[in-house]
Amino acid sequence: DVYKRQVFTHNKDAYLLVHGHTQMGEAYLNFKCYDQATNHLVIALKKNTSFLDSNENAQAENSYILTLIGKCYFESGNYDDALETLNEALSTTKMIYDENHKNCADIMTLISHCYEKQENYDAAMEQLFKVWDILEMLEGMRSEPCAKICVEISNIYQKKQDLEEAIKFLDRGIKTFEEINYQNLEYISELYQNICLLYTSP
């Protein structure tokens, strides 16, 4: 019994280290100290691996840590490593929940941003349409998340020089924001300015 208690206490303390390094990594990420953030998060990931078979929360922790590491790579401009890490996070998240979970939508949005930075607009668009489907199911068609995804899709169409589709999705986003009485009027004003520019583009 004493031995079992010692093992339990040791494992509990070790798992607290996972949380400690994760929190430190996230804090450094928020302060834009990406190398320090990555170092702490990689340590957290390695320590967390030993708990995958014994702790029911370890898989979710793994997914979260991988997502944070992917964000670090993205913010550092390392888009290939960001994509690899985020896709691993996505696979883990789908195993824990299902492919229509909000966490999957969040990770796929990050993946789309990586593809956008690489100017792989078709791949970015593919991810955003998947996100849109998930958000429509979870939040409803007339919701802030769906409106924001419409704006993101419009931005990709603008970069593809497809102004007709860009206008269509931006208009849909603006109308949704108005229907839900979105309070950030400065943002709405920027969207109106953008759509006016699109209409007047040659």
Helices and strands as residue ranges (DSSP letters): H 2-30, H 34-49, H 58-75, H 79-96, H 102-117, H 121-139, H 144-159, H 163-179, H 185-200
